[in-house]
């Protein structure tokens, strides 16, 4: 069976390094995320996962390395030409390490959620989804007063934005709470709302930072179902950081493991689950304890599989 992260990557990270003074947080990490895949980035606390995410999404400019991204298809020759030039993009191919965060969202079509929920707590659920579409509405209004004048282009764009927001509220089961302040929603609903808000930007790659954090077992299953549905629609690839191994093993097509800023494993969930280095590093055990740790990890995977 072919692996899309090898045959058809949407994202390719090459020798990415991020230093903070004398601290090397990410050390020459290379991996690819497959188009149409759910790729999980896992590892113990302090492994460099969030730092790597911050480099991908423009919050940090990496010390060295290359991050090539294309919503269409990565072209090796085009990437090399871009690398030799001073440009950030060439058509549908982008070098993200050269771009600011707002450019990555707007031009390259990456969207991100964070460990801590960042909804507009005082705005309604519907308003949170509408504000995510603000740029497309502004463009429809010609960045002028056309919206205030009710121009046809503005009315069409506004109707489409409302329909998109209403569709996502229905998908996450919040139609009945569309007008409630986001901050008054249960925690699990807020998590799903944040993902829906990101999806309203029409991303080619959705980057999720610990989406299952703080969720109970039922909420985690609902989240897994939502992410699988997004993947199966085929328009958005997903890259996530996650500590919940039952979620990782249940939904991931591809798993990349970091430890102390370095990649120690890269493959299918089954391959990673059986990797002794992952068992030792990710679960924080000594080699003599690996059999017990491996059994615990296998049980996590079985739990995820049984819930599918």
DANOR-V395208 format. One record per residue. N is the residue number from 1. RES is the residue in three letters. SS is DSSP state (hx for helix, st for strand, lp for the rest). D_FIRST is the distance of its C-alpha to the first C-alpha in Angstrom with 1 decimal. Layout:
BEGIN
n->{N,N}
res->{RES,RES}
ss->{SS,SS}
d_first->{D_FIRST,D_FIRST}
END
This chain:
BEGIN
n->{1,2,3,4,5,6,7,8,9,10,11,12,13,14,15,16,17,18,19,20,21,22,23,24,25,26,27,28,29,30,31,32,33,34,35,36,37,38,39,40,41,42,43,44,45,46,47,48,49,50,51,52,53,54,55,56,57,58,59,60,61,62,63,64,65,66,67,68,69,70,71,72,73,74,75,76,77,78,79,80,81,82,83,84,85,86,87,88,89,90,91,92,93,94,95,96,97,98,99,100,101,102,103,104,105,106,107,108,109,110,111,112,113,114,115,116,117,118,119,120,121,122,123,124,125,126,127,128,129,130,131,132,133,134,135,136,137,138,139,140,141,142,143,144,145,146,147,148,149,150,151,152,153,154,155,156,157,158,159,160,161,162,163,164,165,166,167,168,169,170,171,172,173,174,175,176,177,178,179,180,181,182,183,184,185,186,187,188,189,190,191,192,193,194,195,196,197,198,199,200,201,202,203,204,205,206,207,208,209,210,211,212,213,214,215,216,217,218,219,220,221,222,223,224,225,226,227,228,229,230,231,232,233,234,235,236,237,238,239,240,241,242,243,244,245,246,247,248,249,250,251,252,253,254,255,256,257,258,259,260,261,262,263,264,265,266,267,268,269,270,271,272,273,274,275,276,277,278,279,280,281,282,283,284,285,286,287,288,289,290,291,292,293,294,295,296,297,298,299,300,301,302,303,304,305,306,307,308}
res->{UNK,UNK,UNK,UNK,UNK,UNK,UNK,UNK,UNK,UNK,UNK,UNK,UNK,UNK,UNK,UNK,UNK,UNK,UNK,UNK,UNK,UNK,UNK,UNK,UNK,UNK,UNK,UNK,UNK,UNK,UNK,UNK,UNK,UNK,UNK,UNK,UNK,UNK,UNK,UNK,UNK,UNK,UNK,UNK,UNK,UNK,UNK,UNK,UNK,UNK,UNK,UNK,UNK,UNK,UNK,UNK,UNK,UNK,UNK,UNK,UNK,UNK,UNK,UNK,UNK,UNK,UNK,UNK,UNK,UNK,UNK,UNK,UNK,UNK,UNK,UNK,UNK,UNK,UNK,UNK,UNK,UNK,UNK,UNK,UNK,UNK,UNK,UNK,UNK,UNK,UNK,UNK,UNK,UNK,UNK,UNK,UNK,UNK,UNK,UNK,UNK,UNK,UNK,UNK,UNK,UNK,UNK,UNK,UNK,UNK,UNK,UNK,UNK,UNK,UNK,UNK,UNK,UNK,UNK,UNK,UNK,UNK,UNK,UNK,UNK,UNK,UNK,UNK,UNK,UNK,UNK,UNK,UNK,UNK,UNK,UNK,UNK,UNK,UNK,UNK,UNK,UNK,UNK,UNK,UNK,UNK,UNK,UNK,UNK,UNK,UNK,UNK,UNK,UNK,UNK,UNK,UNK,UNK,UNK,UNK,UNK,UNK,UNK,UNK,UNK,UNK,UNK,UNK,UNK,UNK,UNK,UNK,UNK,UNK,UNK,UNK,UNK,UNK,UNK,UNK,UNK,UNK,UNK,UNK,UNK,UNK,UNK,UNK,UNK,UNK,UNK,UNK,UNK,UNK,UNK,UNK,UNK,UNK,UNK,UNK,UNK,UNK,UNK,UNK,UNK,UNK,UNK,UNK,UNK,UNK,UNK,UNK,UNK,UNK,UNK,UNK,UNK,UNK,UNK,UNK,UNK,UNK,UNK,UNK,UNK,UNK,UNK,UNK,UNK,UNK,UNK,UNK,UNK,UNK,UNK,UNK,UNK,UNK,UNK,UNK,UNK,UNK,UNK,UNK,UNK,UNK,UNK,UNK,UNK,UNK,UNK,UNK,UNK,UNK,UNK,UNK,UNK,UNK,UNK,UNK,UNK,UNK,UNK,UNK,UNK,UNK,UNK,UNK,UNK,UNK,UNK,UNK,UNK,UNK,UNK,UNK,UNK,UNK,UNK,UNK,UNK,UNK,UNK,UNK,UNK,UNK,UNK,UNK,UNK,UNK,UNK,UNK,UNK,UNK,UNK,UNK,UNK,UNK,UNK,UNK,UNK,UNK,UNK,UNK,UNK,UNK,UNK,UNK}
ss->{lp,lp,lp,hx,hx,hx,hx,lp,st,st,st,st,st,st,st,st,st,st,st,st,lp,lp,st,st,st,st,st,st,st,st,st,st,st,st,lp,lp,lp,st,st,st,st,st,lp,lp,lp,lp,lp,lp,hx,hx,hx,hx,hx,hx,hx,hx,lp,lp,lp,lp,lp,lp,lp,st,st,st,st,st,st,st,lp,lp,lp,lp,lp,hx,hx,hx,hx,hx,hx,hx,hx,hx,lp,lp,lp,lp,st,st,lp,lp,st,st,st,hx,hx,hx,lp,lp,hx,hx,hx,hx,hx,hx,hx,hx,lp,st,st,st,lp,lp,lp,lp,lp,lp,lp,lp,lp,lp,lp,st,hx,hx,hx,hx,hx,hx,hx,lp,lp,hx,hx,hx,hx,hx,hx,hx,lp,lp,lp,lp,lp,lp,lp,lp,lp,lp,lp,hx,hx,hx,hx,hx,hx,hx,hx,hx,hx,hx,hx,hx,hx,hx,hx,hx,hx,hx,hx,lp,lp,lp,hx,hx,hx,lp,lp,lp,st,hx,hx,hx,lp,lp,hx,hx,hx,hx,hx,hx,hx,hx,hx,hx,hx,hx,hx,lp,lp,lp,lp,lp,st,st,st,st,st,lp,lp,lp,lp,lp,lp,lp,hx,hx,hx,hx,hx,hx,hx,hx,hx,hx,hx,hx,hx,hx,hx,hx,lp,lp,lp,lp,st,st,st,st,st,lp,lp,lp,hx,hx,hx,hx,hx,hx,hx,lp,lp,st,st,st,st,st,st,lp,lp,st,st,st,st,st,st,lp,hx,hx,hx,hx,hx,lp,lp,hx,hx,hx,hx,hx,hx,hx,lp,lp,lp,lp,hx,hx,hx,hx,hx,hx,hx,hx,hx,hx,hx,hx,hx,hx,hx,hx,hx,hx,hx,hx,hx,lp}
d_first->{0.0,3.8,6.6,9.6,12.1,11.3,10.9,13.2,15.5,18.6,20.3,20.5,22.9,24.4,26.8,28.3,31.6,34.1,37.5,40.4,43.3,42.6,39.7,36.2,34.2,30.9,30.5,28.3,25.2,22.2,18.9,17.1,16.4,13.8,15.4,15.3,14.2,16.5,16.9,19.3,21.8,23.5,26.1,29.7,32.7,33.7,30.2,30.5,28.1,30.8,32.1,28.8,28.6,32.2,31.3,28.5,30.8,33.9,36.0,36.0,36.0,34.0,36.0,33.5,30.0,28.1,26.3,24.8,24.0,23.5,23.4,22.3,20.2,20.7,22.5,22.9,26.2,27.6,26.8,28.7,31.6,31.8,31.8,34.7,36.6,38.2,36.5,34.3,32.3,31.7,31.1,28.0,27.0,28.7,29.5,30.1,32.0,34.7,35.1,37.1,35.8,37.4,35.9,32.4,32.9,34.7,33.2,29.6,29.1,28.1,29.6,30.1,31.6,33.3,33.9,37.3,37.5,39.1,40.1,43.6,45.1,48.3,46.6,45.4,41.8,42.1,43.8,41.0,38.5,41.0,41.8,38.1,38.6,41.9,40.9,39.8,43.0,45.0,43.5,44.4,47.9,48.0,48.5,52.1,54.3,52.7,51.2,54.6,56.0,53.4,52.0,49.7,46.8,47.2,47.7,44.5,42.5,44.1,43.3,39.7,39.6,41.3,38.9,35.9,37.5,38.5,35.0,33.6,36.5,35.7,32.0,33.0,35.9,38.7,40.4,43.5,43.8,43.3,46.8,46.7,46.7,43.2,44.9,46.1,42.7,41.1,38.9,35.6,36.7,37.4,33.9,32.4,35.1,34.2,30.6,32.0,34.4,31.6,29.8,33.0,32.7,29.7,27.4,24.2,23.4,24.9,25.7,26.9,28.9,28.9,28.9,29.3,32.3,35.3,33.6,34.3,31.7,32.2,32.0,28.8,27.2,28.6,27.3,23.7,24.1,25.4,22.7,19.9,22.0,22.4,18.7,18.1,20.8,18.7,21.7,21.7,19.2,20.4,21.2,23.1,25.2,25.6,27.3,26.7,23.8,23.7,23.0,20.4,18.4,19.0,17.8,15.7,12.2,13.1,16.2,18.6,21.6,25.0,28.1,31.4,30.0,27.3,23.5,22.9,19.2,16.1,12.7,11.2,14.2,13.8,13.8,16.8,18.6,18.8,19.9,23.6,24.6,23.4,25.3,28.3,28.4,27.2,29.2,32.1,32.7,33.9,31.9,34.2,33.1,29.4,29.0,30.8,28.8,25.5,26.7,27.8,24.5,22.7,25.3,24.7,21.0,22.2,24.7,22.2,20.0,23.2,24.3,21.3}
END
